[in-house]
Amino acid sequence: MDGTKKYSSGMRGVPGSGEAPAWVRPHALFVAQPTETLESLRQFLESRNCTVSWCMPVEAVARRVSDLAPHLIVISMPRLLDLLDLCRAARGASPAPILVLGQRDAEEDEVLCVEDGVDTYLPPHASPRRLQAYTWALVQRTAIQVPSKVETLLSIGAIRLDMPRQRVYRGDEEVKLTSKEFSLLRLLMQNAGRTLSRQALNDAVWGAGNAADNRTLDVHIRWLREKLEVDAGNPQFIRTVRSVGYCFEP
């Protein structure tokens, strides 16, 4: 795909480990009102050769995400409902990892954000070191391609993805997918013909360091096949590459 950027799973970096390699300049988009915490995070990222942009007003988040194609989206909003709306808009416009700075240390808030496509949720009392570590890990965590221009419609064979509305069609029939299933299918289709490792898929869909394992991934792949394939036992779209991962057949 023209204009795509690749991330090497061999890239290493933690706070204090130095700048990103010269061949890639990560771009982070902050969807939030400027605060002392975010200003400190901006300085940290820029010191590691990252570009940081701000998205205000927040109503423009989908367009800004599509235009900028960031490698990381950081979201923080006082009201939970506004926060969830932004998470859905950002996730619908890009497969890039999303980090949320929560306003409450509440499991309910974290669960709702994760269900709406967030990769990492940090509570308000998270230390600067913890915030920097998670942010830097998300920036460079995966080898999956992030398009520089996000398609609004992705079609391969009988399968069509409507990105902004997060809808999937097989032929003329709409297929109902969960948020995780949609994210997984989108990544596979955007990398059609390319085998993606289980680790890369786990990190991209569930977030680096989260509890998802190969069993969780395999179950979601099975569910996708049951919904998309004519014969789930003999899949034509999503192929298993033994000992490696999965590939969407172009």
N, C-alpha and C positions, 0 to 999 in steps of 0.2 A: 504494500500500500504506500503510495507516494507520501512523503512528508512524515512518515512515522519515525518514532525514536524508540530505540531498544535499550533496556536496562539489563545489565549483566548481573546474574545472581551471584557472581563472584565479587562484586563490589563490596568493600567492607568499610564501615565507618560508624563511629559512635561519637558522642560529644567529646571534642578534644582530639579526634583522630586525624583532623586535617580536612582539606577541601575535597569536593567530588572530583573525579577525573576530568581532565581538560576537555574530553570529547563530548561531555554531556553537561549541560547547565540546567539543573532542575528549576522548575517554576512552581511556586506555591501561591495559592489564592486564598486570602483571608476574607471570609464572609462574616463580618462583625463590625461593631463600633470599635475604634482604637481604644485600647486599654494599656496600662503599664505592663501587664503580663504579655500581651500580644506584641507590644513594641519591643520588649526584651527578646521574644521569640523571633521577631523579624530580624533583629540585629544578629542573633545567633545564626539564622539561616543564611543571611547575606555574607557573613564572615566565612561561610563554607561554600561560597560561589553559587548560591541559589538566588534566583530572582523572586521577589515577593510583590504581589499586587493586592489591592484591596477592592472589594466589591461593595459599593454603596451607591444608590440605595439597594437594599437586599432584594427588591422586587426584580432586579435585573440579573439575578444569579444564573439562571439557565442560559441566557444569552452570553453572559461573560464567560461562563465555563466553556461554552461551545467555541467562542472566539479565541480564548487564551489557551485551551487544551492544557490545563495545569497538570502537574505530576502529583500534586497533593492539594486537597481542599480542607481548610480549617474553618470550622463553623462555631460561632458562639452567639447565642441570643438569650435575653432574659426570660421570655415566655416560652414554655414548652411547646405549645401548638405552633408558634412561629418557627421554632427550631425544627420541628418535624417537617413542616412545609418546605423549609429550605433544604433539609436532607433529601427529601423526595425529589425536589427540583434538580439538585446537584447530581444525584445518582442517575436520574433520567437523562442527563446531558453528558455524562462522562463515566467511564469505568475507573477513573483515578481513585486512589484511596481517600477516604474522608475521616478526619479526626474531629471530634466534638469536644469542646470545653464546656462541660455541664455547669449548670447553676446550682444543682443540688446533688448531694451524695446519696442518691436514691436509686435502688435497683430498678424500679419501675421506669424511670427516665432512661436508664441505660438500655433496658430491654426494648423499649419502644424505638429508640434510635437505631439499635442494631437491626431491628425488623424493617426499618426503612432504609437500610443499605449502608449504615455507618460501619466503618472498620474498627475504630477505636474510640471509646468514650472515657474521658478522664474527669474525675470529680473536681470541684472548685479548689480543693485544698491540695491538689497535686503540686509537688515541688517543681521549681524551674528545671532541675536536673532531670526529673522524670519526664516532664513535658518535652524537653529537648531530645531525650533518648528515643521516645516513641515517635516524635516527628521525624527525626533523622532516619530511623529504621523504615518508616513508611515511604520516605522519599526514594530510597534506593533498594527496596526489598525484593523486586521481582524482575524477571526477564520477559514478562508479557508486554507486548506492544501497546502503547497508548497513542491512538491516532492524533495527529495535529489538528485535524478537522473531524469532528464527530458526525457520523452519518445520522440523518434523521430516519432513514429507512434502510435496513440491511436485508437483502434477499439472497438466499442460496437454495437452489432447487425449489422444493415446495414450501420451504420454511421462510417466513418473513417476520422481521422484528421492527416494530414501530417504536423507536427510541423514546421520543418525548412522552408518549402515553404509556410506555412500558407494556405493550401488548404484543402477543405472538400469534401468528396465523400459520396453519398448515393447509395450504390451498386457500379455499375461501372460508374455512372454519377457524374461529378463534379458539386458542388453547389457553386455558387458565393456568398460570404458573405463579408460584410464590416468588417473593422478592429474591431469595437466594437462588432459586432455579433460574430466574430471568438473568441474574448477574452471571451465573455459570454458563448459560447458553450463549449470552452475548460475548463473553470472552472467548469461548470456543469458536463461534462464528467469525469474530473479528480476526481470529488467527487460523482461519480455515486452511487445511492442508498442512498445518504445523502441529507437531505433537507437543502438548503442554504437560509438564510433569505434575504429578500429584501435589508435590510441595508448592509449586508455583500457583496452582489452582486454589489450594487451601489458603495460602497467604493472601491471594487476591480477593477471594470471596468472603472468607471469615476473618481475615486480618492476621498479620504476623504476630505470633505469640499467643493467639487465642486457642481455645480448647479443641477445635475441630481436628479430626484425624482422618486417615485414609478411609476408614469405615464410613464416617459421615459423608465424605465425598462420594464414595461408591454408591451409597444409598440414594443420594441426590441424582446421580447419573442414572440409576435404575428408574427413578421416578420420571426423569426427563424422557427416557426411552419409552416408558409406558404411555406417556402423553403424546409423543411425537412420531414414534415408529409404527409402521404397519404391523411388524412382528418384532416385539421387544427382545425376543430371544435370538433374533437374527438381524441386528441393527444395521441400517444402511447409512445413517447420518453420523452417529457418534460411535467411533471405533475405539476399542481398547487396544493400547499398545503395551504389550506385556512387559512388566517390570519397569515401565516408564510412566505412563499416564494415559491421556485421551487425546483424540484428534477428531475434529469435525471434517468430514469428507466434503471437499468443494464440488 
